Amino acid sequence: MWHQRGERLCLIKETLPVYGHQHSGTELGGTRFRPLSFEVPKPLFPVAGVAMLQHHIEACAQVPDMKEIILIGFYQPNDELNRFISSSQQEFKIPIRYLQEFAALGTGGGIYHFRDQILSGGPAAFFLMNADVCSEFPLQEMLRFHRQHGENHCGVLLGTTANRTQSLNYGCIVENRETNEVLHFVEKPSTFVSDIINCGIYLFTPDIFGHIGKVFQRNQQERIQEELTNGKQMPEVIRLEQDIFTTLAGQKKLLVYKTQHFWSQIKSAGSAIYASRLYLKQYHQTHPERLATNRDGTPKIIGDVYIHPTANIDPSAVLGPNVSIGKGVTIGGGVRVRESIILHGAVLQDHCCVLNSIVGWDSTVGKWARVEGTPSDPNPNDPYAKIDSETLFRDGGLTPSITILGCNVSIPSEVIIRNSIVLPHKDLNRSFQNQIIL
């Protein structure tokens, strides 16, 4: 965002459900990300070799005169989050801090709660991004678009095109094609409204807090009345999408900037593999040094592959396309890995095969074993298709999806694990298919 003095601010907000009870600090916001979110907060899960949040921070750091990055969420701060913030500050030479909500306040409630800290320094505008999106983050283009359209609006929404069927799963935007004004906004409509969907990436001016404040005051009155009438305490939740955008649409207060670049949500572990593919492809332009290449004495690389410098990989292994190998991973001779994420400390023994899977931290896949999942990619024949958010179960059985091994799982030699989820610290002794192994 930019300040009057030429400074800019960026907020990254973890999106959380406003219902139900969360059981642990690291798991929060990652219900559909289990069992991986048992070990690490979802925003710190590695995608294309770096934490999911680092892609956001790298984009913010590219914006000239960026003043500060603020992370807002409901997580208990822990050593891992603190280390990530500290190392990111050193690498990108920009102040980064974390503000913890006292409760899950919704996409608008969190920024309103911390509005004084956000507005300190007199910013003229600020970026707000959901943590669970994957994008090229065209922040500088949004900033130019904002400036070109004058000062009457209070927000720019990043939009992209979806097909008619999948648009019903997102916030839908109807625009004035001449002025780019948002005329109508509906969150997850029951019938088709528009093929322009909300990306969860915004540029706001401080005026947005006045509009959120009106909703907050109205909600306070309703909460008091509800408590007096029924004795029930309503949550202090404000949702940007349903409570703010729906109201401001058609009032010349919101604009939509449509991107032609890649964008996807990262709601499930399967979508993390797809997001990894998108980021690895982007590395050709942004970070070619992160991509492995074919050289003498190294494993065979097919397509886009990231390998952490500390990984120990036999030269006879074949990796790719779309493979990320984490810190301290050991891969034996004749191993085949494709469309997968191999996390810190995992061991893939000789001649095993890992396809469309995530192998958890410190897990072991035995010799000649096969770990395989079913990809949940968008329809490749539809340029506007998005990844579907599959339910865990369908027709009484586990929905075929990628295979996930939690941390410290041991897969014995010569077995097959297909379309299954294995919870942490399990020593398996036979093959499994289409099961959750508790």
VEXDREN-2710 file (C-alpha; in Angstrom, 1 decimal):
% VEXDREN-2710
k/r/px/py/pz
1/MET/0.0/0.0/0.0
2/TRP/1.4/3.5/-0.3
3/HIS/1.7/6.2/2.3
4/GLN/1.6/9.9/1.6
5/ARG/5.4/9.9/2.1
6/GLY/5.8/7.2/-0.6
7/GLU/5.8/4.3/1.8
8/ARG/3.7/1.2/1.4
9/LEU/2.3/-1.5/3.8
10/CYS/1.2/-5.1/3.2
11/LEU/-1.0/-7.2/5.4
12/ILE/-1.3/-11.0/5.1
13/LYS/-4.4/-12.5/6.7
14/GLU/-4.9/-16.1/7.5
15/THR/-8.4/-17.1/6.6
16/LEU/-10.2/-19.1/9.2
17/PRO/-13.6/-20.7/9.6
18/VAL/-15.8/-18.8/12.0
19/TYR/-17.5/-21.8/13.3
20/GLY/-16.4/-24.9/15.2
21/HIS/-13.7/-25.4/17.7
22/GLN/-10.0/-25.7/16.9
23/HIS/-7.9/-28.0/18.9
24/SER/-4.3/-26.8/18.6
25/GLY/-2.3/-23.8/17.7
26/THR/-0.5/-25.4/14.8
27/GLU/-3.6/-27.0/13.4
28/LEU/-5.6/-23.8/13.3
29/GLY/-7.0/-22.9/9.9
30/GLY/-5.8/-26.2/8.4
31/THR/-8.7/-28.6/8.9
32/ARG/-8.6/-29.7/5.3
33/PHE/-4.8/-29.8/5.5
34/ARG/-4.6/-32.6/8.0
35/PRO/-2.5/-34.5/8.9
36/LEU/0.1/-32.0/7.6
37/SER/-1.2/-29.1/9.7
38/PHE/-0.6/-31.2/12.9
39/GLU/3.1/-30.4/12.5
40/VAL/3.3/-26.9/11.1
41/PRO/0.9/-24.0/10.7
42/LYS/-0.6/-24.2/7.2
43/PRO/0.8/-20.9/6.0
44/LEU/4.3/-22.2/6.8
45/PHE/3.8/-25.4/4.8
46/PRO/6.5/-25.6/2.0
47/VAL/5.2/-25.0/-1.5
48/ALA/7.8/-25.2/-4.3
49/GLY/10.5/-25.4/-1.7
50/VAL/9.7/-22.4/0.5
51/ALA/6.9/-21.6/3.0
52/MET/3.6/-20.7/1.5
53/LEU/3.8/-17.3/3.1
54/GLN/7.2/-16.6/1.6
55/HIS/5.7/-16.2/-1.9
56/HIS/3.5/-13.4/-0.6
57/ILE/6.4/-11.8/1.2
58/GLU/8.6/-11.9/-1.9
59/ALA/5.9/-10.2/-3.9
60/CYS/5.5/-7.5/-1.3
61/ALA/9.2/-6.9/-1.2
62/GLN/9.2/-6.2/-4.9
63/VAL/6.9/-3.2/-4.4
64/PRO/9.0/0.0/-4.3
65/ASP/9.2/1.7/-0.9
66/MET/7.4/-1.0/1.0
67/LYS/7.3/0.0/4.6
68/GLU/6.2/-3.0/6.6
69/ILE/4.6/-6.4/6.3
70/ILE/2.1/-7.4/9.0
71/LEU/0.8/-11.0/9.5
72/ILE/-2.6/-11.3/11.1
73/GLY/-3.9/-14.6/12.4
74/PHE/-5.3/-16.7/15.3
75/TYR/-2.2/-18.9/15.7
76/GLN/-0.3/-19.0/19.0
77/PRO/3.1/-17.6/18.1
78/ASN/5.7/-20.4/18.3
79/ASP/9.4/-20.9/17.7
80/GLU/8.9/-21.9/14.0
81/LEU/6.8/-18.8/13.2
82/ASN/9.3/-16.6/15.1
83/ARG/12.2/-18.1/13.1
84/PHE/10.4/-17.7/9.8
85/ILE/9.7/-14.0/10.6
86/SER/13.3/-13.3/11.7
87/SER/14.9/-15.0/8.7
88/SER/12.4/-13.3/6.3
89/GLN/13.2/-9.9/7.7
90/GLN/16.9/-10.5/7.2
91/GLU/16.5/-11.9/3.7
92/PHE/14.1/-9.2/2.4
93/LYS/15.4/-6.3/4.5
94/ILE/11.8/-5.3/5.5
95/PRO/10.1/-5.2/9.0
96/ILE/7.7/-8.1/9.5
97/ARG/5.6/-8.6/12.6
98/TYR/2.8/-10.9/13.7
99/LEU/-0.5/-9.7/15.3
100/GLN/-2.5/-12.4/17.0
101/GLU/-6.3/-12.1/17.1
102/PHE/-7.9/-12.9/20.5
103/ALA/-10.5/-15.0/18.6
104/ALA/-11.2/-15.8/14.9
105/LEU/-12.6/-12.5/13.9
106/GLY/-13.3/-13.1/10.2
107/THR/-11.6/-11.6/7.1
108/GLY/-12.7/-8.1/8.0
109/GLY/-12.8/-8.3/11.8
110/GLY/-9.1/-8.9/12.2
111/ILE/-7.9/-5.9/10.3
112/TYR/-10.5/-3.7/12.0
113/HIS/-9.4/-4.9/15.4
114/PHE/-5.8/-3.9/14.6
115/ARG/-6.7/-0.7/12.6
116/ASP/-4.7/1.6/14.8
117/GLN/-1.5/-0.3/14.2
118/ILE/-2.3/-0.6/10.5
119/LEU/-2.9/3.1/10.2
120/SER/0.1/4.3/12.2
121/GLY/2.4/6.2/10.0
122/GLY/-0.4/7.6/7.9
123/PRO/-0.6/5.2/5.0
124/ALA/-2.6/6.3/1.9
125/ALA/-3.4/2.6/1.0
126/PHE/-2.5/-0.9/1.9
127/PHE/-2.5/-4.4/0.4
128/LEU/-4.4/-7.2/2.1
129/MET/-3.9/-10.8/1.0
130/ASN/-5.3/-14.1/2.2
131/ALA/-2.6/-16.5/3.2
132/ASP/-4.1/-19.5/1.4
133/VAL/-3.9/-18.3/-2.1
134/CYS/-1.2/-19.0/-4.8
135/SER/-0.7/-16.3/-7.3
136/GLU/1.8/-14.2/-9.3
137/PHE/0.6/-11.4/-7.0
138/PRO/0.4/-8.5/-9.5
139/LEU/0.6/-5.9/-6.7
140/GLN/2.4/-3.2/-8.7
141/GLU/-0.1/-3.5/-11.5
142/MET/-2.9/-3.1/-8.9
143/LEU/-1.2/-0.1/-7.5
144/ARG/-1.0/1.6/-11.0
145/PHE/-4.6/0.6/-11.7
146/HIS/-5.6/2.2/-8.4
147/ARG/-3.8/5.5/-9.2
148/GLN/-5.2/5.6/-12.7
149/HIS/-8.8/5.5/-11.4
150/GLY/-8.6/8.5/-9.0
151/GLU/-9.4/8.8/-5.3
152/ASN/-13.2/8.2/-5.1
153/HIS/-13.0/4.5/-4.4
154/CYS/-11.8/2.8/-1.2
155/GLY/-10.7/-0.6/-2.6
156/VAL/-9.5/-2.6/-5.6
157/LEU/-10.3/-6.3/-5.7
158/LEU/-8.1/-8.7/-7.7
159/GLY/-10.4/-10.8/-9.9
160/THR/-9.8/-13.7/-12.3
161/THR/-12.1/-15.7/-14.7
162/ALA/-13.6/-19.0/-13.8
163/ASN/-16.0/-21.3/-15.7
164/ARG/-19.7/-20.9/-15.0
165/THR/-20.0/-24.0/-12.9
166/GLN/-17.0/-23.4/-10.6
167/SER/-17.7/-19.7/-10.2
168/LEU/-20.5/-20.8/-7.7
169/ASN/-17.7/-21.8/-5.3
170/TYR/-16.3/-18.3/-5.0
171/GLY/-17.2/-14.7/-4.5
172/CYS/-18.6/-13.5/-7.8
173/ILE/-18.1/-10.0/-9.1
174/VAL/-20.3/-8.2/-11.6
175/GLU/-18.4/-5.2/-13.1
176/ASN/-19.0/-2.2/-15.3
177/ARG/-16.8/-3.1/-18.2
178/GLU/-16.1/0.6/-19.0
179/THR/-15.2/1.8/-15.5
180/ASN/-14.2/-1.5/-13.8
181/GLU/-16.6/-0.6/-10.9
182/VAL/-17.9/-3.5/-8.9
183/LEU/-21.7/-3.3/-9.4
184/HIS/-22.7/-6.5/-7.6
185/PHE/-20.9/-8.9/-5.3
186/VAL/-22.3/-12.3/-4.2
187/GLU/-20.3/-14.8/-2.0
188/LYS/-20.8/-18.4/-3.3
189/PRO/-24.1/-17.8/-5.1
190/SER/-26.7/-20.6/-5.6
191/THR/-27.1/-19.7/-9.3
192/PHE/-24.8/-18.2/-11.9
193/VAL/-24.0/-14.5/-11.3
194/SER/-20.6/-13.8/-13.0
195/ASP/-17.6/-15.6/-14.2
196/ILE/-15.3/-13.0/-12.5
197/ILE/-14.3/-14.4/-9.1
198/ASN/-12.7/-12.8/-6.1
199/CYS/-9.0/-13.8/-5.6
200/GLY/-8.7/-12.7/-1.9
201/ILE/-6.0/-10.1/-2.8
202/TYR/-7.0/-6.4/-2.2
203/LEU/-5.7/-2.9/-2.2
204/PHE/-7.6/-0.6/0.3
205/THR/-7.5/3.0/1.4
206/PRO/-8.0/3.8/5.1
207/ASP/-11.7/4.7/4.2
208/ILE/-12.5/1.0/4.2
209/PHE/-12.3/1.1/8.0
210/GLY/-15.2/3.6/8.1
211/HIS/-17.4/1.1/6.3
212/ILE/-16.2/-1.8/8.5
213/GLY/-16.9/0.3/11.5
214/LYS/-20.5/0.8/10.5
215/VAL/-20.9/-3.0/10.4
216/PHE/-19.1/-3.4/13.7
217/GLN/-21.5/-0.9/15.4
218/ARG/-24.5/-2.6/13.9
219/ASN/-23.2/-6.0/15.0
220/GLN/-22.6/-4.7/18.5
221/GLN/-26.2/-3.7/18.9
222/GLU/-27.4/-7.0/17.5
223/ARG/-25.1/-8.9/19.9
224/ILE/-26.4/-6.9/22.9
225/GLN/-30.0/-7.6/21.9
226/GLU/-29.3/-11.3/21.3
227/GLU/-27.6/-11.7/24.7
228/LEU/-30.5/-9.9/26.4
229/THR/-33.2/-11.9/24.6
230/ASN/-31.7/-15.4/24.5
231/GLY/-28.6/-15.3/26.7
232/LYS/-26.5/-16.3/23.7
233/GLN/-23.2/-14.6/23.0
234/MET/-22.7/-14.0/19.2
235/PRO/-19.2/-14.1/17.8
236/GLU/-17.5/-10.8/16.9
237/VAL/-17.0/-11.7/13.3
238/ILE/-16.9/-9.4/10.3
239/ARG/-16.6/-10.9/6.9
240/LEU/-15.3/-8.6/4.1
241/GLU/-17.1/-10.6/1.5
242/GLN/-20.6/-10.9/2.9
243/ASP/-20.7/-7.9/5.2
244/ILE/-18.6/-5.2/3.3
245/PHE/-18.3/-6.0/-0.4
246/THR/-22.0/-6.8/-0.8
247/THR/-22.9/-3.5/0.7
248/LEU/-20.4/-1.3/-1.1
249/ALA/-21.0/-2.9/-4.6
250/GLY/-22.8/-0.5/-6.8
251/GLN/-21.8/2.6/-4.8
252/LYS/-18.7/3.4/-6.9
253/LYS/-16.5/2.4/-3.9
254/LEU/-15.0/-0.8/-5.2
255/LEU/-13.1/-1.6/-8.4
256/VAL/-12.0/-4.9/-9.9
257/TYR/-8.6/-5.5/-11.5
258/LYS/-8.7/-8.7/-13.6
259/THR/-5.5/-10.7/-13.9
260/GLN/-4.6/-13.0/-16.7
261/HIS/-1.9/-14.7/-14.6
262/PHE/-2.1/-17.8/-12.6
263/TRP/-4.1/-18.0/-9.4
264/SER/-5.4/-20.8/-7.2
265/GLN/-6.6/-21.5/-3.6
266/ILE/-4.6/-23.7/-1.3
267/LYS/-7.3/-25.3/0.8
268/SER/-6.2/-28.9/0.8
269/ALA/-3.0/-30.9/0.6
270/GLY/-3.9/-31.8/-3.0
271/SER/-4.1/-28.2/-4.0
272/ALA/-0.6/-27.6/-2.5
273/ILE/0.9/-30.0/-5.1
274/TYR/-0.9/-28.0/-7.9
275/ALA/0.3/-24.7/-6.4
276/SER/3.8/-26.1/-6.3
277/ARG/3.6/-26.8/-10.0
278/LEU/2.5/-23.2/-10.7
279/TYR/5.3/-21.7/-8.6
280/LEU/8.0/-24.0/-10.0
281/LYS/7.0/-22.9/-13.5
282/GLN/7.1/-19.2/-12.4
283/TYR/10.7/-19.8/-11.1
284/HIS/12.0/-19.8/-14.7
285/GLN/11.4/-16.0/-14.7
286/THR/11.8/-15.2/-11.0
287/HIS/14.2/-17.7/-9.4
288/PRO/15.9/-19.9/-12.0
289/GLU/18.5/-20.7/-9.4
290/ARG/15.9/-22.7/-7.4
291/LEU/15.3/-25.1/-10.3
292/ALA/17.4/-28.3/-10.6
293/THR/19.2/-29.0/-13.9
294/ASN/20.6/-32.1/-15.5
295/ARG/24.4/-32.4/-14.9
296/ASP/26.9/-35.3/-14.7
297/GLY/26.7/-37.1/-11.4
298/THR/23.2/-35.8/-10.5
299/PRO/19.8/-37.5/-10.7
300/LYS/17.8/-37.2/-13.9
301/ILE/15.5/-34.2/-13.9
302/ILE/12.3/-34.1/-15.9
303/GLY/10.5/-30.8/-16.0
304/ASP/10.5/-28.4/-13.0
305/VAL/12.1/-29.7/-9.9
306/TYR/13.3/-28.1/-6.6
307/ILE/16.0/-29.8/-4.6
308/HIS/17.2/-28.4/-1.2
309/PRO/21.0/-28.1/-1.2
310/THR/21.2/-30.5/1.8
311/ALA/19.3/-33.4/0.2
312/ASN/21.3/-36.5/-0.6
313/ILE/20.1/-38.1/-3.9
314/ASP/21.5/-41.0/-5.8
315/PRO/22.4/-40.1/-9.4
316/SER/20.3/-43.0/-10.7
317/ALA/17.1/-41.5/-9.3
318/VAL/14.6/-39.9/-11.7
319/LEU/12.7/-36.8/-10.4
320/GLY/9.9/-34.7/-12.0
321/PRO/8.0/-33.1/-13.3
322/ASN/6.7/-31.0/-10.4
323/VAL/8.7/-32.3/-7.5
324/SER/10.0/-30.5/-4.4
325/ILE/12.6/-32.2/-2.3
326/GLY/13.1/-30.7/1.2
327/LYS/15.9/-30.2/3.6
328/GLY/18.0/-33.3/4.6
329/VAL/16.0/-35.7/2.4
330/THR/17.7/-39.0/1.4
331/ILE/16.8/-40.7/-1.9
332/GLY/18.3/-44.0/-2.9
333/GLY/19.2/-45.6/-6.2
334/GLY/16.5/-46.2/-8.9
335/VAL/13.9/-44.1/-7.1
336/ARG/11.1/-42.5/-9.2
337/VAL/9.3/-39.4/-7.9
338/ARG/6.7/-37.4/-9.9
339/GLU/4.1/-34.7/-9.0
340/SER/5.0/-34.9/-5.3
341/ILE/6.4/-33.0/-2.3
342/ILE/9.0/-34.8/-0.1
343/LEU/9.4/-33.0/3.2
344/HIS/12.3/-32.4/5.6
345/GLY/14.2/-35.6/6.7
346/ALA/12.2/-38.1/4.7
347/VAL/14.0/-41.2/3.3
348/LEU/13.0/-42.9/0.0
349/GLN/14.8/-46.2/-0.2
350/ASP/16.1/-47.9/-3.4
351/HIS/13.7/-48.4/-6.2
352/CYS/10.6/-47.1/-4.5
353/CYS/8.1/-45.0/-6.5
354/VAL/6.3/-41.9/-5.3
355/LEU/3.6/-40.4/-7.5
356/ASN/1.0/-37.6/-6.7
357/SER/1.8/-37.8/-3.0
358/ILE/3.2/-35.8/-0.1
359/VAL/5.7/-37.7/2.1
360/GLY/5.8/-36.2/5.6
361/TRP/8.7/-35.1/7.7
362/ASP/11.1/-37.9/8.7
363/SER/9.0/-40.6/7.1
364/THR/10.5/-43.6/5.3
365/VAL/9.3/-45.4/2.2
366/GLY/10.9/-48.9/1.9
367/LYS/12.6/-50.5/-1.0
368/TRP/10.4/-51.3/-4.1
369/ALA/7.4/-49.8/-2.3
370/ARG/4.9/-47.7/-4.3
371/VAL/3.1/-44.6/-2.8
372/GLU/0.6/-43.3/-5.2
373/GLY/-2.3/-40.8/-5.3
374/THR/-4.9/-39.5/-7.7
375/PRO/-4.2/-35.9/-8.9
376/SER/-7.0/-33.3/-8.4
377/ASP/-5.8/-30.9/-11.1
378/PRO/-8.2/-28.6/-12.9
379/ASN/-9.5/-29.7/-16.3
380/PRO/-6.5/-29.0/-18.7
381/ASN/-8.9/-28.5/-21.6
382/ASP/-10.6/-25.6/-19.9
383/PRO/-8.4/-22.4/-19.6
384/TYR/-10.7/-21.0/-16.9
385/ALA/-11.0/-24.2/-14.8
386/LYS/-10.0/-24.0/-11.1
387/ILE/-9.0/-26.8/-8.8
388/ASP/-12.1/-28.3/-7.1
389/SER/-12.3/-28.4/-3.3
390/GLU/-13.2/-32.1/-3.0
391/THR/-15.0/-33.3/0.2
392/LEU/-13.0/-35.9/2.1
393/PHE/-15.8/-38.5/1.6
394/ARG/-18.0/-39.2/-1.4
395/ASP/-20.6/-41.9/-2.0
396/GLY/-19.8/-43.5/1.4
397/GLY/-16.1/-43.8/0.6
398/LEU/-12.9/-41.8/0.7
399/THR/-12.7/-39.5/-2.3
400/PRO/-9.7/-40.5/-4.5
401/SER/-7.1/-37.9/-4.1
402/ILE/-3.4/-37.5/-3.4
403/THR/-1.8/-39.9/-0.9
404/ILE/-0.5/-38.1/2.3
405/LEU/2.0/-39.6/4.7
406/GLY/2.0/-37.7/8.0
407/CYS/5.3/-37.2/9.9
408/ASN/7.4/-40.1/11.0
409/VAL/5.5/-42.7/9.0
410/SER/7.2/-46.0/8.0
411/ILE/6.2/-47.8/4.8
412/PRO/7.7/-51.3/4.6
413/SER/9.3/-52.7/1.5
414/GLU/7.3/-54.0/-1.4
415/VAL/3.9/-52.7/-0.4
416/ILE/1.5/-50.3/-2.2
417/ILE/-0.2/-47.3/-0.6
418/ARG/-2.7/-45.8/-2.9
419/ASN/-5.2/-42.9/-2.5
420/SER/-4.8/-43.0/1.3
421/ILE/-4.1/-40.7/4.3
422/VAL/-1.7/-42.0/6.9
423/LEU/-1.7/-40.2/10.2
424/PRO/1.7/-39.4/12.0
425/HIS/3.9/-42.0/13.7
426/LYS/2.4/-45.1/12.0
427/ASP/4.5/-48.2/11.1
428/LEU/2.5/-50.0/8.4
429/ASN/2.9/-53.7/7.7
430/ARG/0.9/-54.2/4.6
431/SER/-0.7/-52.4/1.5
432/PHE/-3.6/-50.0/1.8
433/GLN/-6.0/-48.4/-0.7
434/ASN/-8.6/-45.7/-0.3
435/GLN/-8.3/-45.6/3.5
436/ILE/-7.5/-43.2/6.3
437/ILE/-5.0/-45.1/8.5
438/LEU/-5.4/-43.9/12.1
END
